[in-house]
Amino acid sequence: MVLTDIEYLMSYLDAHHVPVINKSRHTYLTYHGLEEHYTYVLKKGIIKNSIILQDGREFNLSYIAKPDVISLLRDEVSKFTSQPFNVRVESKEASFYKIDRVTFWDYVNATPELQNYVKNYYRKKLSENIFRSQRMVMNGKKGAVCAFIYSLIDLFGRKVHEGILIDFTVTNDDIAGFCGISSRSSVNRMISELKNDGVLKIENRKFIITNISYLLDNIAN
């Protein structure tokens, strides 16, 4: 059986007895700007990455809902380095491998399979950053909301009779934070419009997407 890159990494960490820590819902793993000397790998759970803007608002960057390294920072040799963003647990609980960052890079530099993982990691993050920038720059507020909701399909989507259930509770405050919208009332209005237009239903605080074509039509190409 051929392991994926992340499966190989997790197997490697297990073989080297890297400790696992657990965090509960809405607790923070790291804070934007604070020095950190560990690298964390999400083993199980859902987390949200965000940064704090100059005006004090929190700007959401991404959800991570499957095993992955939380952040691979540019400096491989310094014992401490500043964290690029906040990491908050969004599931009931999440577990993480916790490894000294210099030791982690020693493992990577000595193992071709881990070097391949790192290469793919940076390629994936670059692609995500480009998509996020496009969502912010090329779409208006409604287009940004449509693009964000569409992005949830790959993360949490599950086919149901009425459409695609986003099997995760996303608040309007979080949508505002992901789309750079300062007013929660603006998000409330746009979600109401999508419901009235037959694009979304909300059941048990979760979205059901009933018209994917509408979302795509409102996303700039």
N, C-alpha and C positions, 0 to 999 in steps of 0.2 A: 504493500500500500504506500503510495507516494503522498507525503505530507505537504500541505500548503506552507507558505512561508511563515505564517503566524502560528500554525500548528507546530512547525519545527521549533520556532522560538519558545513556545510554551513548554514543549517537551524538553528543550535544552535547559530552561530555567528550573523545571522540576528535577531534572537529573543533577543539577548543581545545587539543589536544596535551597533555592531562593525563597525567602519567607513570603507569605501571603497575608495581607491585612484586609480587614473588612470595614466598610463605612456604611452608615445608614442614610436614608433618604434626606436630602437637603442639607447634608453636611459637606464641607469643603475638603478636598484633598490637597489642593495647592491654591495659592493666591497670587494674582498678577503682580509682578514686580518684586516679590520677596525672594531672597536667595534660597536655593535648594540644592542639596547634594545627593539626591536620589533620582533615579529614573523609575517611572511607574508604568506597568503594563496592565491594562484592564483585562481581567480574567473572565468576569461575569458581571452583568448589570448594564445600566444605562447612565451615561454622564453627559453633562453639558459644559462646553468651553465658552468662556466669555472674557471680555476685557472691560475695564472701566475707562470711559471717555473723560476728556478734560472737564466737561461740565458735570461730572459725577454720575452720569447715567451708565447703566450696564448695557453693553452691546454684545449680543449673543453671536457666537461664531459657528458652532456646530454641535449636533448630538453625536455621540459615539455609542453604538448599541451592540457592538460585537467585539471580541477580543482584539486589542491593538495596543501599541505603545502610545502613551498619552502625549508625550512630546519628545522629539529628538532634537536637542539643542546644538547649535553650531560649534560650541567649544567642547572638544573631546578630552582635554587634559586638566582643566581647572576643577578643583574639588567642589567649588560652589559656583552657581550661575543663577541669574535672575529668571524666574518663571515667566513665560510669555503670556499666560492667561490664568484666569480662575478655572478651577475644575470642581463642579458640584455634582453630587450624586442625585439622579432623578428617579431611579427605581427604588423599590423598597429597601434594597441593600445592593452593594456592589463590592466585589473583591478585586484586589490588585496585587500583582507581584511588586515587591519593593526592593530595589537593588542599588547599591552605591553606583553613581553614574560613571566614575572612572573604571570601576570593575566591569560595568556593562560594556563600555567601549573596548576594554581589553578582550572581552569575549567576541565582540564583533570583529575586531581586527585580526583575530586568530581563527575565524571561522568563515569560510567562503559563503556558506548558506545564509549566515546572518548578514554578511555584506550585501548579498542579493536582496534580503528583506529590507535593509536600510535604503538601498537604491530605489526599490519600488515604493517604499514609504514616502520618500521625498517627492517622487513623481506624482503619487496620488495626492499628496497635500498641495502641490502646486496646482494640479487640476482643480481641486476643491476651492482654492483661493481665487482662481480665475473665474469659476462659476459664481462664487459669492460676490465678486466685484461686478460681474455682469448683472447679477440680480439687483444690485444696489444702484448702478449707474444707468443701465439701459431701460429699466422699468420705472414707471410711476409707482405710487403707493399701492394701488390695486394690483398692478402687475407683479410687484415684489411679494405681495401676500399670496397671489396665485402661484408664483414660482416656489415660494416656501412650502405651501401646502402640497404642491406636486412633488417636491423633494422628500416629503414624508412617506411617500408610497414605498420607496426602496427600503427605507429604514423600518417602518412599522406596518406596512400595508398587508392586508389579508382579504382575499375575495370573500364576499358574502352575497346573499341573494340580491340586495339592493344596490350593490356596487363594490367599492373597496373600503373596508373598514381600516381606519388608522388606529391600530390597537395600542394606543398610548394617549394619555391625557395631555394635551397641549393647551396652555392657558392663553388668553388674549394678551396678557402682559408679556409672555414669552414670544408670541408672534411679533409684537411691537419691537421687542428687543432684537429679534433676528432681522427685521426688515428696516430698522433705523427710523421707526415711527415714534415720535415723542408722546403722542396722545393715545391713550388706550381707547378713548371714545371713537377715534378714527378707525381703529381695528374693529371695534364693536359694530360700527356702521357697515364696514365692508363685509364682515362675516354675515350680517343680516341681509345684505344685498345678494350674496352668494346663495344663501338659503332661499330667498325669495325667487331667485332665478333658477332654482332647481339644481344647483351645482353641489350643494352640501346638505346633509342632514346631521343633526347632533343627537346622539343617543347615549345616555349614561356618561355625558361630558366628553364623548369621543366623536370625531368626525367620521361620517360616511360620505365618500366622494361618489356622486351619482352621475357626474358629467366631466370626464377627464378632458374631452375636447375643448370645453369652455376654458379650462385652466390653461391649456396649451395656446389657445387663441389669444390669451391676454398676457402671454410671456413674449418679450421681444426676442427675436432670433438673432 
